[in-house]
Structure formats: structure tokens, C-alpha cells
Amino acid sequence: MVLIIFSLGAPGAVFAETAHGFEDTCRLRHKASVSDEGLENSVRFAASDSDFLHLVNRENLLPADYRPDDLVRFQGIELREPARDAFGEMLEAMESEGIYGLRLQSAYRCFTHQRAVFEDKVRLTMAKGHGREEATQIASQSVQPPGASEHQLGLALDVSINGQLTGAFAHTEAGKWLAENCHYFGFIVRYPQGKSDVTRIIYEPWHLRFVGVPHAQILYENGITLEEYRGFLARHYMYVVWDRDGYFLVQLWGDDVRVEKKQN
Ligand SMILES: [Zn+2]
């Protein structure tokens, strides 16, 4: 699906993503949106999918006792049901194109598990001769400290074809396919190349995050991270994304992101 972004107030105008940055384009949309009460009032919002956009990082920690209530298993690994369904569909699509063997390595991790994973990384780094403080700093570039990991949401998936989680995954058939197609199924490569200054995590081609459609497509088309997307929503509260069949109205209500799909 190709998403084309229009100004709400002037639906004839298409703002090419190459000519305008995401921020500029959306600012124009925002100006038009707020004055269009007719449309705003005509939209009946669907149930919120806002929890799919939950931003978790070192500035936005989850409480130690946070645990999603719809965990299910896939390939023996726990994750949230909507992510499991989307992942299953994605695997089928991959296999229909002749790409086999993608496995879940890790998905939901509770706070205590994440603390153990982080401590392991710190210990391994200390074994290379670093002091604890330095080792903690280095470890946190590739493993989030407890509470800062979106694995605790049950919406983050580490995937692999050989059991290893390394940068080499990006060059495999599966890695390339996911980078180009996972957004169709509601996933993003959460820590993309060249965005470590924003995410504060190294490029991880194996770490997918379920955010749902259309968000995954918006992030993919615009080359932005979840941090940048949430930041944008916080500043502008509403925008519209068109595709062939109709449009999505995305609106922020407090911390809640609501999406309404409208058919043409
Ligand atoms: Zn991960």
C-alpha cells in the first residue's frame, strides 16, 4: 500500500515527502486540520490502538509490575496477541515468497528478566576490562536497563534465522525482506541505522516493534523513529494520511492516539 499525504484543508495538494520534511508537511496539515470542524465532528473514533504506540526508553520507563494482560505464545515465545497475529501473517507472506526459517528469539520479557539480561551484558563488558560504570554505559548502548525495554510491553520481537542477533542479519534474505515489508504488517525496525542519536540504541536490524497499521507505514514512508513520531503527535495533535481506499485520521487526545479509517 502506498500512502500519500495530503493537506486536510486542501485535499488537491500533495506534499511530496522529498520536497518537504515530515515536520513541514505535517505542520501544513495541522493548520488546516484544526479549522475543519465539520470533518472533525463527522468522525466517529474507533477503539483506541494507542497502547501500540507506547513509547518506552530510558526517559519513559515502565513500572516494574507492568505486564500486558493478553500474552500468548508463538514458537514457544510469549508476546501480545495482536503482535502474534501480525507476525503469523507476516511469516506466511515471507514463505509465500520463498523465504523460510525466521524464528522468534525473544519477545515479552518481564522486568526481572530484563534486569538479568542487562546485568549479564554489564558483566560481559566488565570481563573485557572495563570498570562497572563504564561497562554499564557501554551495555546500555545495546541492551536497555530494566524498565526501559519495550520487550516488557510484549510488542517487541527479536528475530533471527540462525539463533544469532547481529548486524549480519540485515544482509540476509529475511533481513532485507523485513526491512522492506514489515511495515505492511504493522511492524517497524525500531532501532534503525543512522538514528542512534535519537533512539540511543545501536542499529538493530533484528529488533522489530509492533505499532500497528497505519503507524508502521507512516514511520517507514517518512524514515522516522517512534520517538520522533510521538514527539510530532505531541506537538501537532492531529493529521490525516490518505491511501487508495480512503484515509486515516490520526489524533492525539491527551496521551491517547486514536485512529479512524474512513473509506472513500
Ligand atoms: Zn530486542
Residues whose N, C-alpha, C, O or C-beta is under 5 A from the ligand:
A	BS01	ZN	D158 H207
